[in-house]
Amino acid sequence: MAELLYKLGRAAARRAWVVIGSWVLVLALTGGAFATLAGTLATSFDIPGLASSKVVDKLTDGLPDLAGAAGTIVYRTQDGSPFTDAQRARISELVDDARDLPDVSAVNDPFKAEEKRAAQAQDLKDGQAQLDAARADLRAGQRKLDEGTARLDAGQEQLNAGQAQLDAARKQATAAGLPTDELDAQQAQLDAQQDQLDAGRDKADQGQAKIDDGLATLQDKAKQLNEGSELLDLAKNIHLVSEDGSTARVNVAFDVPRLELQEESKQAVVDHFTGEPIDGVEAAASSDISEDVPSLVGPGEVTGLLFAAAVLLVLLGTVLGGGIPIVTALIGVAIGALGALSFSGVVEMASVTPILGLMLGLAVGIDYSLFIVNRHRKQLLHGMTVHDSIGLANGTSGTAVVFAGSTVIVALLALNITGIPFLGLMGTVGAACVAIAVLVAITLTPALLGLLGERVVSRRARAKVADSDLVDPVVADVKPMSTVRAVVTVLVSAAALLVLAIPGQSMRLGLPDGSAQPAGSQAERAYTISEDAFGAGSNGPLLITVDLPDGLNDAGEREAQLAVARVLSDVDGVTAVAPIAVSDDGRLAAFQVVPTDGPNSESTEQLVRDLRDLPPVDGNLTLGVAGQAAINIDISERLNDVLPLYLMVVVGLSLLILLLVFRSILVPVIATGGFVLSLLATYGVITAVFQQGFGASLIGLDSIGPILSFLPIILVGILFGLAMDYQLFLATGMREAYVHGDPARVAVARGFRAGRSVVIAAGLIMVSVFGGFVFADSAMIRSFGFGLAFGVLADAFVVRMLLMPALMHLLGKSAWWLPKWLDRILPDIDVEGANLGRRHHT
């Protein structure tokens, strides 16, 4: 490897314009691909197989109108007064016209919806009044019927008495042999009276049957009214117009899933409702449709780049020398970012993906070029010819760059083992950008150095060639640190990192909602207005599905809906429940559940878990939970689940790589343990700032909340790779000094002195580049920039510059112990290219 890079560096220096032209051509081709193939970036995330995704699939089959993307437009009067008739009419007009917008399937008119709700309430009230009147009529009829029945009973008693007298008289007449004609006439009169009584009783029975039927009908109607009234009462906190009449919500439904909704369709809705202001009314769109794709470059990023340039100027001493890492990094990152964006028209790509590639490409691109330029500069100062020095710098530092870059690439590609598509794509794009940065560093950097010749070294530097800072550290007279100092350094460094890690124990994961958007943005205003007017839970309603038994009639469906609504309303954290639809086949019902708190609150997270833990209602009504809040929670939990697996893979990879490089058992353990400490400290500080709010105002953070769900796992991959970079550039010098005969503790001091300046500069550059993204508008980019900046700061300046050398000093010779059997089977990896220097007599 070293010999190949040596020859590559010399060839690039001799044919500089060919190399430069080739990279310019690649840049042009990449730009052309971007212009012709780039698509839109997604601002939403999803993972196949989530519990909420399965519910959405069920909705797609049974209730497709509820399965698509959705967004909200919020209107509020500027003076807080109720909407005027003209303002209402204008909003309703916009609602009617919006149904023709692309991909829009339904738009609700908030004023008509509230009128319908009021009409339903009035209908229930009127129905109850009619029911009471009908019940009173039936009671009056029952009284009359009872009176008539009583009269019939009295007549029957009289008739029975007369019949008894007549029967007795007939018996006497028959016994005396008297004629019975008169008695027969009396019997005929009694029979006629009996017929009248029987007819009256039949009529009374018919009247009673009518009254009974009426009572049964009233009971059914009363049951329907009670059920409707109860359902309306359970949904009383769901409003589209605020109680004071000053705020209204327009819900927009799309006929395509949220991940497939084109940016043009979202923008069309936002422009339609907010493009032409309504006099006296403020309008804002929810983050579902108004969240902008973050820009790749902003003022913060430029400031970070300028700081990096200042560091390069101080270290390398010339504008030309300091400019090479900047130029090469910009070319590499441009190719990487444009190349990634070119694929956005083919694959679903999250908006943060190319920005992550830009962050990494820019930071490592500067550092990797810096390592080669710095080595070349020192060799020139010691009298080596330009081309020989370029070749040797590329063969030595370039080999370390390739190996260091490979560790970052492997760690990022390992994100694909998580089985999460958008995370794997992030890792792949980041790995591609790092790979491009490595290729640019080992080809374009030598080419530019060849063009500059001796001008990469200033006259002032040449005049100080004999100064101690420029003497080769291998031959410099150095002294090891004291053991007391080493012990104190280990204890203080480890304790500091562990203290910083404490807040990380309470880390909560989530995805940003409207409250996390930049202050004054449409998404942030829509979130705040909705929270003020309708409650925090209105920004994150949950969608509940219910599997209904086959063959239910309307009454059965209504009873099932009420049973489910009652159960849902009794769960802690629910402020309102409303049935919203039943499928055509009657097998699937949907409910809207409004939580008490916002979508990223702990109570809403617990509510989703509680709802999923509910047993089937009435034994056969199975519930499912979806909605954006539930989807975000599912994504966060899945990412949290795969984090330990990925961390174990990365730690194992770290131990293996360092074992190969340093041929030692304890050095990999020290390096990996230090990485874990710096990672935990980074988690703790991110939690303290972004979740708990400590120092949030210092970076202009307007709101706090859960940590970006995929940030911890991304930090593992990136910080691991960068930590190994600094470990390589420091510990290889220590190993080289030890192999050349220095005592173990002297070798630690000599290797540290040899690499400290370039590692300090590289660390400052990375912190500045990543730190520039802390002030981006996007909440996701802010957390990425802060996490990476602090992670590099902790690992480079605490772990690699303090903790690792102190531990190496304490271990002494045992730090380089390796079992003989293992030494025989391990390949000899000359990362620093020491053999190359001997072959070329340097």
Steps between C-alpha positions, in 0.01 A plus 500: 500500500769751600707434187193535279406831658862618473494443125151649473610816680807550279296436185231746610763765576664455159167503310322751715278651230382158386394415855340840555319481166375151581347612827348808338345269239363273771356806673339616175352157430365481853347845464338392174360188666361714780334739254332220305433225754448664840160459661345630819621423850268358765439675830330192650641170616365148511615147573332194347324265738413749774180444696365833373595410142289185522205711614551735206504200265168390647359849446623494142282195436192597701500880536740638236394860566666476844817327381650786301708796607333788679574855604339790679458868421439719803331840482490752784373855511777745572309685771356190667140589412258248342517459124283741309251375242731616222797316649294184543377523143852542363633199693205289385565611143863389527384166638264445206769588245764280670327176406641535148863522619734213403477186716238661728217260582302696758497837674271583789335836551542571873199730516268254329638223720423698814155587364443129438614422853266765639219365282564149630489626855177687426352193331582297808341766716191519280482123481511480876220757524291306249576183688386657825179624336429160345570333832254740668235420238552132554468544875172688448374230265603236749299677768189514279549137406534406864179689580314324219636166611382574850151577368501179298604309809213658701248421225629149485448460870141631472437273203641203684269577798197529271593175331524331835153627600356392167655155530349464848152612380516260204586219734201582724262534206610174354458329834147648542406420141442872421546640146850643415415741216559806712823355628614432142438865416710609798773256391504658153546844658789372712665337197475828308657685789777238513565546130529876556739445787710257293511749215607774741765274650632415151518870425677560829749221423566660162553834670735341749695337217531837327618659821749216555628538143526872551694452820737256327550750216563777749750281682686438173495869419605585851787256472608653169474851644696401810768331293524795264507742789771301675714478185457873446598564860812282469603706197413839648867605521560444129438830324588657168402848616614625840247584769569872465455479122843648423682187373409237242669183371467375143593132467630393160512130404701362209438186301866388508705378799706760684831355380384516137351849517694727266641828623315678219166376633582618852614837377190539287282460810711739706501763224127464444405563861774742606609664174235774500456650847151547639452842658543475874578127495828314556549167318754223559548142379595204718840335474347204313479714187704813568826361635767616258788290379799646688752689291839339451701810584423791731683779685600269785663254264691777325619634836620154600687467173667838551611393848642181353689710246647709782619186679660374180674832446645494853619139471631503144626857493398595143174591330581266212579207728196563717279539196572153360299308765211746460497472121528122493233460768259730314549313174456164669193604695345659192538174309368298792200721577399549135546129436278413796233747389511347150365178647214674680288458189546122515492417872308644794757727665456693823587869488770457764685233299696721256569750779654224708718412200597865466594524869717193487652567160596853593647412840697190404592649163678790669664276759620232258654754266651678799681183614667463160583870459643524852724196443617639165570840655719352775693288249568804281631684804746217550635523151306243298421577135143593409397188306677260736336670794155489340539131423623418849230713667237324291652161576524557876232743613293401197504138616380609841230710328381200299493280806331765716246574227432129463407475867248784459362343181462157656332644810253695287426211266435286807186710554342278236500207745234679703244411234367858499496627140533874554777446756687264269473757220639769730795278581556413135493863387729602785739215416502604133582860592786384726629270225500792256682711759768231530542472121522877464754520783739242350473626140399865479705608804828367350408665168448840662816459708688427179377824345594704806848353530708665771240774559310277743768588758541861606835679531434550866462126551823434317676751722384310807588155369734442791238585764395223733144492369628404157756242606397146417340371821660160445843649580384770740593477866172439677410398854201291603232642729513419869297208630314727744398725214387199298285369787342841560436544128328161474282560804400857413438426131293188563307667783424806285369287215290287734350808666411642159338167411255508794216690323508239224331252735173692452532536123171477313488443127257654255458680172462878485147641490385850416624641830858413403487695177668844474320774689269693271480224240160387377535164672593656834218758482243237400607283794489788749166635378339155515640438847369831629155465348429127507748350749840338456350165402339648189844499337538125532165317476511122492312284253343188652364213292255235621431165336121451506318163488333404176125556458445794735200720423494875556403459864773241552762729342385788718516288815849379408616857435367616835658207684838578343466874559424441868808282542723748318372798696582326830870469413723753676622772268193504269313827477251415224383206285296511182392228255581623151425222252384142440609306192246410231510134600446590866812315614723797588428811707728795566517740793688820567656526845636835618770471770525742786854605408703552183629230266849493653396502864568212734128467576415452131774241467358317799149538361597320180641213705189488722268492200695216344486307826119513511331161457233462231193702597206273590731211421490534121573862404875517435666844501785639290687829553637726225538871434819703458573507874475120519714460189770722648493303824527170311796627300677620813444170680625297203814714476554470873470122469768469230745739670656235731554262207665769291713616793624144553586470131691828506684415824595159361615663178704750699677227695577303184633798300720626780627151570616474138653848495677507836561129555398540862224375730478794740531791255174403324329463836619845610400659169157335494431572866589863444264514201216360711570760771497789253185362337318479834614852589368621164164336567487665840579850376255472208229394745585784737482763225233380257270315740551674833584846367832569678676766297249470217477878467873523434454321166170669419289193573138613526342179629607178666367148471601141430831427332482430128427128491775399258764739636649259760556221251642737236738645759629152577603440139648842428675564830646151497661563163632841600628370834695232320648768273651687794600176669690397189681830458611509863557137597681401179770750587527347846526150355759608245716654775464186713591271211806714429631436850364773725385392846122460511431817698743708296336365184165625627636850553688500167202375300268746670736790423525391139126499439354752741509812281330341202242321718421826685460680169292217353280491809445875495413485132243226553348678800474822299349331194249299700436793732399714203195277458387566858345827384308352206124557479413130509472345846639172366808666351558694822512184709724326247746789493505537878537128566783456252678818612490409867580136428816595313589753770466239775673220313784693338590730787407298808528135402777506235704793633467432874351167603661273241863622543464486880372143491774402255757648739358304794496175304855548382643209305191283564300731272669333203464143622370250248497120533761342274249266335283799410801701380583225252157490337428874484594674173759780522317827423743790460250783538758777531705367210821468702626228268443731207726764652777248546465374142535852363782595740310775679 
